[in-house]
Amino acid sequence: MVQEVLLRLCAGFVKTIELFLLTLAGAVPLGLIIAFGSMAKFKLLKIVVRFIVWIVRGTPLMLQLIVIYYGPGLLFHQNIWGMGTSGRFTAVMVAFIINYSCYFSEIYRGGIESISKGQYEAGQVLGLTKRQVFFKIVLLQVIKRIVPPMGNEIITLVKDTSLARVIAVYELIWAGQTFIKSDGIIWPLFMTGVFYLLFSGILTILLAKFEKKLSYFN
């Protein structure tokens, strides 16, 4: 029984890690693009982007999952995500990327706006273009400042992956819960907590080491 439980939990954990990594791969760069949009000099673009970010941050991720998966089919009478498990997973991934990119964008924006204008002016005095000033002077300092809040969101993402089961995507919690119905035992569900704790612990250590490497900006 123990071996069977571990095998199923590991299978669910693999899917959890897959969703976690794909979300980061999409949300980290998209969040930076959205941050630029929210700081744009073109007022209409700025208003639209901030309004979208406000909606995404102000509504539950669970609601967004349901709307993104079922919405296109109900509105346009067409399933754009495809059939079966792969289609549901794609919808979950899109929902997670949109949600976390909006959260990341606010962290990016706060980090960029925290850099004094004097550093931009100093870079331009040295003959650097605005692009060079941003990537060679500003960005590295921004990264240093946003690591702690980004780390908090990344740890939250680990736990939020459990919401994928809302639209029947097999993940770690689902793997543990199946034993309640099939075998009448609950301890496999508690074991899922161990997986989450270990994963979160490893990420915490890695983020702390990364932050330490950036300590030369202090």
C-alpha positions as CSV (number, residue, x, y, z in Angstrom):
1,M,0.0,0.0,0.0
2,V,2.8,2.4,1.0
3,Q,4.5,1.9,-2.3
4,E,1.3,2.4,-4.3
5,V,0.7,5.6,-2.4
6,L,4.2,7.0,-3.1
7,L,3.9,6.1,-6.8
8,R,0.7,8.0,-7.2
9,L,1.9,10.9,-5.1
10,C,5.1,11.2,-7.1
11,A,3.0,11.1,-10.4
12,G,0.9,14.0,-9.0
13,F,4.0,15.8,-7.8
14,V,5.5,15.6,-11.3
15,K,2.4,17.3,-12.7
16,T,2.6,20.0,-10.0
17,I,6.3,20.7,-10.8
18,E,5.5,20.9,-14.5
19,L,2.7,23.5,-13.9
20,F,5.0,25.4,-11.5
21,L,7.9,25.6,-14.0
22,L,5.8,26.5,-17.0
23,T,4.0,29.2,-15.1
24,L,7.3,30.8,-14.0
25,A,8.7,30.5,-17.6
26,G,5.7,32.4,-18.9
27,A,4.8,34.8,-16.1
28,V,8.3,36.1,-15.3
29,P,8.9,37.7,-18.7
30,L,5.3,38.6,-19.4
31,G,5.1,40.3,-16.0
32,L,8.0,42.6,-17.1
33,I,6.2,43.5,-20.3
34,I,3.0,44.3,-18.4
35,A,5.0,46.4,-16.0
36,F,6.3,48.5,-18.9
37,G,2.7,48.9,-20.1
38,S,1.5,50.0,-16.7
39,M,4.3,52.7,-16.7
40,A,3.8,53.7,-20.3
41,K,3.7,57.4,-21.2
42,F,0.8,56.7,-23.5
43,K,-2.0,57.3,-21.0
44,L,-4.7,55.1,-22.6
45,L,-2.4,52.1,-22.7
46,K,-1.4,52.7,-19.1
47,I,-5.1,52.9,-18.0
48,V,-6.0,49.7,-19.9
49,V,-3.1,47.7,-18.5
50,R,-3.6,48.8,-14.9
51,F,-7.3,48.1,-15.2
52,I,-6.6,44.5,-16.4
53,V,-4.1,44.1,-13.6
54,W,-6.6,45.3,-11.1
55,I,-9.2,42.8,-12.3
56,V,-6.8,39.9,-12.2
57,R,-5.4,40.8,-8.8
58,G,-8.8,41.5,-7.3
59,T,-10.6,38.2,-8.3
60,P,-9.8,34.7,-7.0
61,L,-7.6,32.5,-9.1
62,M,-10.2,29.7,-8.8
63,L,-12.7,32.0,-10.6
64,Q,-10.2,32.8,-13.3
65,L,-9.6,29.1,-13.9
66,I,-13.2,28.4,-14.3
67,V,-13.9,31.4,-16.6
68,I,-10.8,30.7,-18.8
69,Y,-11.6,27.0,-19.2
70,Y,-15.4,27.2,-19.7
71,G,-15.8,30.7,-21.0
72,P,-14.8,30.3,-24.6
73,G,-17.0,27.2,-25.0
74,L,-20.0,29.0,-23.5
75,L,-19.5,32.2,-25.4
76,F,-18.3,31.0,-28.8
77,H,-19.6,27.4,-28.7
78,Q,-16.1,26.1,-29.4
79,N,-13.6,24.4,-27.2
80,I,-10.3,26.3,-27.9
81,W,-8.3,24.3,-25.4
82,G,-8.6,20.9,-27.0
83,M,-10.0,17.7,-25.6
84,G,-8.9,15.6,-22.6
85,T,-6.2,16.1,-20.1
86,S,-3.9,18.0,-22.3
87,G,-6.6,20.6,-23.1
88,R,-7.5,21.1,-19.4
89,F,-3.8,21.4,-18.5
90,T,-3.3,24.1,-21.2
91,A,-6.2,26.1,-19.9
92,V,-4.8,25.9,-16.3
93,M,-1.4,26.9,-17.5
94,V,-2.8,30.0,-19.4
95,A,-4.8,31.0,-16.3
96,F,-1.8,30.7,-14.0
97,I,0.5,32.6,-16.3
98,I,-2.0,35.5,-16.7
99,N,-2.6,35.6,-12.9
100,Y,1.0,35.5,-11.8
101,S,2.3,37.8,-14.5
102,C,-0.1,40.5,-13.2
103,Y,1.2,40.0,-9.7
104,F,4.8,40.0,-10.9
105,S,4.2,43.2,-12.9
106,E,3.4,45.1,-9.8
107,I,6.6,43.9,-8.1
108,Y,8.6,44.8,-11.2
109,R,6.9,48.3,-11.3
110,G,7.6,48.9,-7.7
111,G,11.3,47.9,-8.1
112,I,11.8,50.0,-11.2
113,E,10.1,53.1,-9.7
114,S,12.2,52.7,-6.5
115,I,15.4,53.5,-8.5
116,S,16.3,57.2,-8.2
117,K,16.1,59.4,-11.3
118,G,19.7,60.5,-10.6
119,Q,21.0,57.1,-11.7
120,Y,19.2,57.4,-15.1
121,E,20.7,60.9,-15.5
122,A,24.2,59.7,-14.5
123,G,24.1,56.9,-17.1
124,Q,23.0,59.4,-19.8
125,V,25.8,61.7,-18.8
126,L,28.3,58.9,-19.4
127,G,27.0,58.6,-22.9
128,L,24.7,55.5,-22.4
129,T,21.4,55.2,-24.2
130,K,18.2,54.7,-22.2
131,R,18.2,51.0,-23.1
132,Q,21.8,50.6,-21.9
133,V,21.1,52.5,-18.7
134,F,18.2,50.3,-17.9
135,F,19.9,46.9,-18.6
136,K,23.4,47.8,-17.4
137,I,22.6,49.9,-14.4
138,V,18.9,49.8,-13.3
139,L,17.9,46.2,-14.0
140,L,20.5,44.5,-11.7
141,Q,19.5,46.8,-8.8
142,V,15.8,46.1,-9.5
143,I,16.5,42.4,-9.4
144,K,18.1,42.7,-6.0
145,R,15.2,44.6,-4.6
146,I,12.4,42.4,-6.0
147,V,13.9,39.0,-5.0
148,P,12.2,38.9,-1.6
149,P,8.6,39.8,-2.8
150,M,9.1,37.6,-5.9
151,G,10.2,34.8,-3.6
152,N,7.0,35.1,-1.6
153,E,4.9,34.9,-4.8
154,I,6.9,31.9,-6.0
155,I,6.3,30.0,-2.7
156,T,2.6,30.9,-3.0
157,L,2.6,29.5,-6.5
158,V,3.7,26.1,-5.2
159,K,0.6,25.9,-3.1
160,D,-1.7,27.5,-5.7
161,T,-1.0,24.6,-8.1
162,S,-3.5,22.6,-6.1
163,L,-6.3,24.7,-7.6
164,A,-5.7,22.9,-10.9
165,R,-8.0,20.2,-9.6
166,V,-10.9,22.6,-9.9
167,I,-11.1,21.7,-13.6
168,A,-10.1,18.1,-13.2
169,V,-6.3,18.4,-13.7
170,Y,-4.5,15.6,-11.9
171,E,-2.0,17.0,-9.4
172,L,-0.6,16.3,-6.0
173,I,-3.7,16.9,-3.8
174,W,-5.9,15.0,-6.1
175,A,-3.5,12.1,-6.0
176,G,-3.7,12.0,-2.2
177,Q,-7.4,12.5,-2.1
178,T,-8.2,9.5,-4.3
179,F,-7.3,7.2,-1.5
180,I,-10.0,8.6,0.8
181,K,-12.7,7.5,-1.7
182,S,-11.1,4.2,-2.9
183,D,-9.5,2.8,0.3
184,G,-11.0,4.9,3.1
185,I,-7.6,6.1,4.4
186,I,-6.6,9.7,4.9
187,W,-2.9,9.5,5.7
188,P,-1.9,9.8,2.0
189,L,-3.5,13.2,2.0
190,F,-1.3,14.3,4.9
191,M,1.8,13.0,3.0
192,T,1.0,15.6,0.3
193,G,1.9,18.2,2.9
194,V,5.3,16.7,3.2
195,F,5.9,17.0,-0.6
196,Y,4.8,20.7,-0.4
197,L,7.0,21.4,2.6
198,L,10.1,19.9,1.0
199,F,9.5,21.7,-2.3
200,S,8.9,25.0,-0.6
201,G,12.0,24.4,1.7
202,I,14.2,23.8,-1.3
203,L,13.0,26.9,-3.1
204,T,13.4,29.0,0.1
205,I,17.1,27.9,0.3
206,L,17.7,28.5,-3.4
207,L,16.1,32.0,-3.2
208,A,18.1,32.9,-0.1
209,K,21.4,31.9,-1.9
210,F,20.4,33.9,-4.9
211,E,19.6,36.9,-2.8
212,K,23.0,36.5,-1.0
213,K,24.8,36.6,-4.4
214,L,23.2,39.9,-5.1
215,S,24.4,41.4,-1.7
216,Y,27.1,43.5,-3.4
217,F,24.4,46.0,-4.2
218,N,23.9,46.8,-0.5
